[in-house]
Amino acid sequence: MKDETVLDQESIQQGVQDWLINYVANELKVDPPLINPTHTFDQLGLDSVTTVALTGELEGVLGRSLSPSLPYEYPSIEALANFLALSD
């Protein structure tokens, strides 16, 4: 049986990843299943302005301040969601 902390982190990670997938899909005007969470934001077709805007939107969702450089430090949906789940 998994520790509750691990389950919480997995739940947060999945929730953030789902939100990011939907956000990127909306920005790119494609269906969410077409978004590969392991691809970099650049590979997905996001420019720097959209990537910084993503961070601002994510701040509102999570209710905490985030560095605009996070998508560059954690350049994929999966990497960013994992980081945010572990840093919560």
C-alpha positions in Angstrom: 0.0 0.0 0.0 1.3 3.4 -0.9 1.9 6.2 1.6 -0.7 8.9 1.6 1.9 11.5 0.7 2.8 9.6 -2.4 -0.9 9.3 -3.3 -1.4 13.1 -2.8 1.7 13.8 -5.0 0.4 11.5 -7.7 -3.0 13.1 -7.5 -1.5 16.6 -7.7 0.8 15.6 -10.5 -2.1 14.1 -12.5 -4.3 17.1 -11.9 -1.7 19.6 -13.0 -0.7 17.4 -16.0 -4.4 17.2 -17.1 -4.8 21.0 -16.7 -1.6 21.7 -18.7 -2.7 19.3 -21.4 -6.0 21.0 -21.7 -4.5 24.5 -21.6 -2.0 23.7 -24.4 -4.7 21.9 -26.5 -6.8 25.0 -26.1 -4.0 27.3 -27.1 -3.1 25.2 -30.1 -6.7 24.5 -31.0 -6.3 20.7 -31.0 -7.9 17.9 -29.1 -6.3 17.1 -25.8 -5.4 13.5 -26.7 -3.1 14.9 -29.4 -0.9 16.5 -26.8 2.1 14.4 -25.8 3.1 15.4 -22.2 6.7 14.3 -22.8 7.3 16.7 -25.6 8.8 20.0 -24.8 6.7 23.1 -24.9 8.7 24.2 -27.9 8.1 20.9 -29.7 4.4 21.3 -29.0 4.5 24.6 -30.8 4.2 27.1 -27.9 6.1 30.4 -28.2 7.7 32.2 -25.3 4.8 34.6 -24.8 2.3 31.7 -24.5 4.6 29.7 -22.2 5.0 32.7 -19.8 1.2 33.2 -19.9 0.7 29.5 -19.1 2.7 30.1 -15.9 0.5 33.1 -15.0 -2.6 31.0 -15.5 -1.2 28.1 -13.5 -0.5 30.5 -10.6 -4.2 31.2 -10.4 -5.1 27.6 -10.5 -2.6 26.5 -7.9 -3.1 29.7 -5.7 0.7 30.2 -5.4 3.4 32.3 -7.0 5.4 30.6 -9.7 8.6 31.8 -11.5 8.0 32.6 -15.2 11.1 30.6 -15.9 9.6 27.2 -14.7 8.6 26.0 -18.2 12.3 26.5 -19.2 13.6 24.7 -16.2 11.0 21.9 -16.6 10.4 22.1 -20.3 7.6 19.5 -20.8 4.1 19.1 -19.3 5.2 15.9 -17.6 8.4 17.5 -16.1 6.6 20.6 -14.9 3.7 18.7 -13.4 6.1 16.4 -11.6 8.1 19.3 -10.2 4.9 21.1 -9.0 3.6 18.0 -7.3 6.8 17.5 -5.4 7.2 21.1 -4.4 3.6 21.6 -3.1 
